């Protein structure tokens, strides 16, 4: 049996929740952001570890580094920004939030996003 290929960055990032019930309970009390198909796919890739070594959506430092140099701020090659587009009318309402529920077009909970920066 051949060994598996090591994940990019050396560690497979797993963002799956250990307690889906608790996550669903928390999401009931959070503002919701409905995602389009591309954003939902990005969230699924992040959660599954397919975007390892990313541990979440990119912050400004990584985003700007990817645009300027095709690499994360730590120097690892990364060609595409992984961010979440938020409509301007929703952005103001999220300024004081620390977390939001992410849902697909059918309303299915995809996850809870902890907001580090907008």
QUISULDA-V683161 format. One record per residue. N is the residue number from 1. RES is the residue in three letters. SS is DSSP state (A for helix, B for strand, O for the rest). Layout:
N,RES,SS ; N,RES,SS
//
This chain:
1,UNK,O ; 2,UNK,O ; 3,UNK,O ; 4,UNK,O ; 5,UNK,O ; 6,UNK,O ; 7,UNK,O ; 8,UNK,O ; 9,UNK,O ; 10,UNK,O ; 11,UNK,O ; 12,UNK,O ; 13,UNK,O ; 14,UNK,O ; 15,UNK,O ; 16,UNK,O ; 17,UNK,O ; 18,UNK,O ; 19,UNK,O ; 20,UNK,A ; 21,UNK,A ; 22,UNK,A ; 23,UNK,A ; 24,UNK,A ; 25,UNK,A ; 26,UNK,A ; 27,UNK,A ; 28,UNK,O ; 29,UNK,O ; 30,UNK,O ; 31,UNK,O ; 32,UNK,B ; 33,UNK,B ; 34,UNK,B ; 35,UNK,O ; 36,UNK,O ; 37,UNK,A ; 38,UNK,A ; 39,UNK,A ; 40,UNK,A ; 41,UNK,A ; 42,UNK,A ; 43,UNK,A ; 44,UNK,A ; 45,UNK,A ; 46,UNK,A ; 47,UNK,A ; 48,UNK,A ; 49,UNK,O ; 50,UNK,O ; 51,UNK,O ; 52,UNK,O ; 53,UNK,O ; 54,UNK,O ; 55,UNK,O ; 56,UNK,O ; 57,UNK,O ; 58,UNK,O ; 59,UNK,O ; 60,UNK,A ; 61,UNK,A ; 62,UNK,A ; 63,UNK,A ; 64,UNK,A ; 65,UNK,A ; 66,UNK,A ; 67,UNK,A ; 68,UNK,A ; 69,UNK,A ; 70,UNK,O ; 71,UNK,B ; 72,UNK,O ; 73,UNK,O ; 74,UNK,O ; 75,UNK,O ; 76,UNK,O ; 77,UNK,B ; 78,UNK,O ; 79,UNK,O ; 80,UNK,O ; 81,UNK,O ; 82,UNK,O ; 83,UNK,O ; 84,UNK,O ; 85,UNK,O ; 86,UNK,O ; 87,UNK,O ; 88,UNK,A ; 89,UNK,A ; 90,UNK,A ; 91,UNK,A ; 92,UNK,A ; 93,UNK,A ; 94,UNK,A ; 95,UNK,O ; 96,UNK,O ; 97,UNK,O ; 98,UNK,O ; 99,UNK,B ; 100,UNK,B ; 101,UNK,B ; 102,UNK,B ; 103,UNK,B ; 104,UNK,O ; 105,UNK,O ; 106,UNK,O ; 107,UNK,O ; 108,UNK,O ; 109,UNK,B ; 110,UNK,B ; 111,UNK,B ; 112,UNK,B ; 113,UNK,B ; 114,UNK,B ; 115,UNK,O ; 116,UNK,O ; 117,UNK,O ; 118,UNK,O
//
